[in-house]
Amino acid sequence: MPGIDECLLEAMALPGARGAALVDWSSGLALGTAGDSPVGDHETTAAETAELARAAAEYESFAPAADAALGEAAPGDATGQPVEDLIVTTRTGYHVLRFVETSFDSSVFLHLWLDRTDGNLALARLRLRSLAEGLVLR
């Protein structure tokens, strides 16, 4: 089971990967980083993406209960995570934020920044899911 550094190195091995980080969305701090940052500073990027993650995790519109009201099974119900991942598309890249289940308060996510030309969004989502499931936080 990979730790933070190994997990981020594996994320950086994806085609088109420009940067990766493990971020605590409650504090906005990067717990680990690899590669580049879109703004040249991983801490700034961590704080900004944490705002987005926090909004998605806390807004009622994205809660599993909303899915259940529609009569659909809500994947987040089994794990307690209301949102699995977020994707933000810019003119030059993709930002994929994958929430990580933890034994504590589950307030961390993986952030992968992909080049839009070389990145494979579907592969990145699948690989980040696998990395998040196997990540060991010590």
Secondary structure as the mmCIF struct_conf table of DSSP 4:
data_model
#
loop_
_struct_conf.conf_type_id
_struct_conf.id
_struct_conf.beg_label_comp_id
_struct_conf.beg_label_asym_id
_struct_conf.beg_label_seq_id
_struct_conf.end_label_comp_id
_struct_conf.end_label_asym_id
_struct_conf.end_label_seq_id
HELX_RH_AL_P HELX_RH_AL_P1 ILE A 4 MET A 12
TURN_TY1_P TURN_TY1_P1 ALA A 13 ALA A 13
BEND BEND1 LEU A 14 LEU A 14
TURN_TY1_P TURN_TY1_P2 PRO A 15 GLY A 16
STRN STRN1 ALA A 17 ASP A 24
TURN_TY1_P TURN_TY1_P3 TRP A 25 GLY A 28
STRN STRN2 LEU A 29 GLY A 35
TURN_TY1_P TURN_TY1_P4 PRO A 38 VAL A 39
BEND BEND2 GLY A 40 GLY A 40
HELX_RH_AL_P HELX_RH_AL_P2 HIS A 42 GLU A 58
HELX_RH_3T_P HELX_RH_3T_P1 GLU A 60 PHE A 62
BEND BEND3 ALA A 63 ALA A 63
HELX_RH_AL_P HELX_RH_AL_P3 PRO A 64 ALA A 69
TURN_TY1_P TURN_TY1_P5 LEU A 70 GLY A 71
HELX_RH_AL_P HELX_RH_AL_P4 PRO A 75 THR A 79
BEND BEND4 GLY A 80 GLY A 80
BEND BEND5 PRO A 82 PRO A 82
BEND BEND6 GLU A 84 GLU A 84
STRN STRN3 ASP A 85 THR A 89
BEND BEND7 ARG A 91 THR A 92
STRN STRN4 GLY A 93 VAL A 100
BEND BEND8 SER A 103 PHE A 104
STRN STRN5 VAL A 108 ASP A 115
TURN_TY1_P TURN_TY1_P6 ARG A 116 ASP A 118
HELX_RH_AL_P HELX_RH_AL_P5 LEU A 121 GLY A 134
#
